[in-house]
Amino acid sequence: MADMSNGTEIEKSSAARLLPLAAIALAALLGAIFLKDYLSFDALRENREALLTFRDSHYLLTVAAFVATYVVIVGFSLPGATIATLTGGFLFSTFPGALFNVTGATLGATLIFLAARWGLGERLGAKLEESDGKIKAIKDGIDENQWSMLFLIRLVPAVPFFVANLLPAFLEVPLRRFVISTFFGIIPGAVVYTSVGAGLGEVFARGETPNLGIIFEPHILWPILGLAALAALPIALKKLRGGKTL
């Protein structure tokens, strides 16, 4: 009877651990259905004057509300993260707008990271550690080059932001490393999109839409890929030295 009771408690504990991830998944689904029209470029264009007026009257409150909103958007995987970044530039210019954007994105990403690690990360990490063959080799390779891998997945534009938040949680990356690599790793992309947002006044005046593909233009993409190559350099050097730690 005691064993059955313990088993039931373990099952309840495991289910409880999944609640934060389930809440995020539900919020993401509901957000995709009901919020896509409210967190859009058109909504920003229609409300731009009201936003600027409120910012001019209550600057610090606007900053706090903006960062909190950004945290919620990223933390619950709601649509509109790119629009939020543009809004940061529109309201606060490239700087300090980029700082506010990076802060909000990092805090939101940390929420997902903690929910994933608490719900699945520890158990999945233990299973990977106990495995053998190629899976164990891949995990060991990531463990040996955590800083480089963390910066790589942030710098390479092809890696979705949501994926870059989950993978470290499943691979038992320490919280401190995750936060630091996220904050600094997303700065290049954030600065690009924040600068686009800072020029939205002229875009609105011309009745146009911003060029969100600017990050893939050569003069922007190549420097970012150069940073990615720099992040990958320790891994390459370690391979050349036969796997010895630098």
Protein Blocks (a to p, Z undefined) as FASTA:
>chain_A
ZZmmmmmmmmmmmmmmmmmmmmmmmmmmmmmmmmmmmmcfklmmmmmmmmmmmmmmmmml
mmmmmmmmmmmmmmnopghklmmmmmmmmmnojblklmmmmmmmmmmmmmmmmmmmmmmm
mmmmmmmmmmgcjllmmmmmmmmmmmmmmmmmmmmmklcfklmmmmmmmnopafklmmmm
mmmmmmmmmmmmmmmmmmmmmmmmnopacdfklmmpmklmmmmmmmmmmmmmmmmmmmmn
nopaZZ
